[in-house]
Each structure stands twice: as structure tokens, then as C-alpha cells.
């Protein structure tokens, strides 16, 4: 009888097999901020265009908005892989929201300055001439206005992201796009209550208590999970 060889658990697959899954994961990570800021930048540019039309000034910046959204998405992707971004995980929501929004804004600030440096060098400038260029010729009011709006957009984006993590990945999508309004009013309160109860239960008991099928903590955990897994239409009202 021939033996079936089983690969060792610690052996990693070749890179060419892991690369597609890695690329898909990175694309899923970068798409939400890119789409969000693409819409946000185009709204800002549309507002600017409407204001300039009163003075009969033509303005179009679709390509600028697209490139800016890609820059922001790239900055978010790079920043999220840094360990210090998890510093306020578990703290009250205002702390990770403000911290991450500030970090994202600072990274985009540096990226935008770096892009200005690239354009300056491409136009024939020297590196030692770049600081005087920033002081004398660079449009700081326009740059800072965009930076302030970026900070506001980052605050909105991080708030949505943190709430989605708090309620569970995909929960906000269900609330906004899948549940009917009458159904959502009932189930939203129930699910938030169950998730809050689950959080308190995990804080009050150890893993060993949950692992014991005879313990009250295990029974309560199973009851909460069963309630969360029950479809909203089949769940009894509370």
C-alpha cells in the first residue's frame, strides 16, 4: 500500500502560490479608503468648480482627485502595517479615531511634500533650492486648506472603520443596505445589546471557564452566539 505524504505544518507554500492571495488582500485593504477619498475629493472639486463659475473661471480637476485618492490609499496601506497603529486598540473610541486620523494626515502631508519635491526636481531644480522654493513660491494656503479637509475626511473614514470593527465586520453594511428600516430598528438594539453582553462576559471570565461545557459561562456564551447567529426575521422580540 502506497503511503500518502502529508506536508509538514510549518512548511510554507512557494511565493508564487502565496502572491495572488497577498495581492487580493492588499487590494481589499486599499480599495475602501481609495473609493472613499475619491468621492470626497470629487465633491470638494465640484464645490470649488461651482464657486469659480460665478467668476466665469473654468476649472477641472478629475485627474487630480483620482491621483490624490490613490496617494491617500497608498498612505493608508503603508501606515496600517506599522505596529504602533495598534497602540490604542481597546481604548475608548475617541482615542484610536483621533490617533489614527492624525497619523494618516501626517503621512499624507509628507507624501504630498515628497511629490512636490519630485515635481521640483523634474522641472530642473536642485535639492538645495527646495527649502527656499517652499518658503517663497509654494502656495501654502491652498496646500493647508486641502490638508485640513483631508483631516476631516480622515476623521469620518476612521470613525466608520472603527465602528465597523466594533459592531463586527460587515455589520454596518447590513444596517445600511440589507435590513429594512422597521427590521433594523428592532435588530440593531438587540445585536448591540448582545455584543455588549458578550464583551462584558469575556472580561469577567477566563478561557478555561468558557472551555468547560458544564460552566455557566460556557452556557451563556453559547446562548449569545446562538442569538447572534439567528436570522433577524426569526429572532423573538425583546
C-alpha positions, -999 to +999 in steps of 0.1 A: +000+000+000+014+033-010+018+060+017+002+094+013+027+121+020+013+149+042+032+183+041+046+195+074+025+221+091+055+245+094+063+244+057+053+275+038+039+274+003+060+288-025+059+325-030+042+322-065+013+305-048+010+329-019+014+360-041-021+361-056-038+358-022-015+385-009-023+408-038-060+403-033-057+410+004-038+442-002-064+453-028-092+448-004-073+469+021-066+498-002-099+499-020-121+513+008-100+544+016-093+550-021-130+549-031-140+570+000-114+597-008-121+596-045-157+605-038-147+631-011-122+648-033-146+650-063-172+666-040-147+692-029-136+699-065-172+701-076-179+727-049-148+746-060-159+745-096-194+758-087-179+787-068-155+796-096-183+795-122-197+827-107-165+845-119-165+826-153-134+807-144-132+772-159-118+745-135-115+708-139-096+685-115-109+650-120-075+636-127-061+654-096-089+639-074-081+604-088-044+607-082-049+622-047-072+593-038-046+568-049-020+586-029-042+585+002-050+549-003-013+541-006-005+561+025-032+542+045-019+508+032+016+516+043+007+531+077-017+503+087+012+478+086+031+498+113+029+482+148+023+515+166-011+518+148-025+493+173-014+513+203-050+524+213-068+492+204-093+486+232-093+522+244-124+544+242-132+551+205-122+587+205-086+578+212-079+555+183-100+577+160-080+609+167-047+590+168-052+572+135-066+603+118-036+623+130-011+597+118-028+593+084-029+631+080+008+634+089+018+606+064-002+622+036+014+656+045+048+640+040+038+622+008+024+655-007+056+673+002+076+645-014+055+647-046+062+684-047+099+677-043+097+652-072+080+677-095+105+704-084+135+682-093+118+671-126+115+707-136+152+712-132+155+724-096+183+714-073+177+697-039+194+726-020+169+750-037+138+732-025+135+748+010+136+783-004+111+772-030+087+761-002+092+794+016+090+818-013+070+802-041+049+774-027+012+780-023+009+772+014-027+785+018-040+762-009-019+733+005-031+738+040-068+741+030-066+707+013-047+693+043-075+705+067-102+688+045-080+657+044-080+657+082-118+660+083-122+632+057-098+610+077-119+616+109-150+605+091-133+575+075-116+563+107-149+567+126-167+545+101-139+520+101-137+518+139-175+514+143-174+486+117-147+469+137-167+474+170-200+460+157-184+433+136-170+434+100-200+438+077-225+448+104-227+485+092-233+472+056-262+451+068-277+480+087-275+504+058-281+481+028-298+448+038-321+452+067-354+471+062-359+501+084-385+486+106-365+454+110-333+474+117-348+494+145-356+461+163-325+441+155-300+469+159-308+473+195-308+436+201-274+429+184-257+458+201-270+446+234-258+411+227-224+423+216-221+444+247-231+415+268-205+393+251-178+418+257-186+420+294-188+382+296-153+378+281-139+404+305-154+386+335-143+350+327-112+332+316-107+309+286-107+279+309-142+288+321-155+290+286-138+257+276-157+238+304-191+227+289-206+224+324-198+260+334-224+288+335-201+310+314-200+284+286-238+281+286-242+319+285-216+322+257-234+295+236-267+313+241-253+346+230-237+331+199-269+313+190-288+345+193-263+363+171-264+336+145-302+335+144-316+354+113-332+387+123-366+377+110-367+346+131-354+362+163-381+369+190-386+404+201-372+416+234 
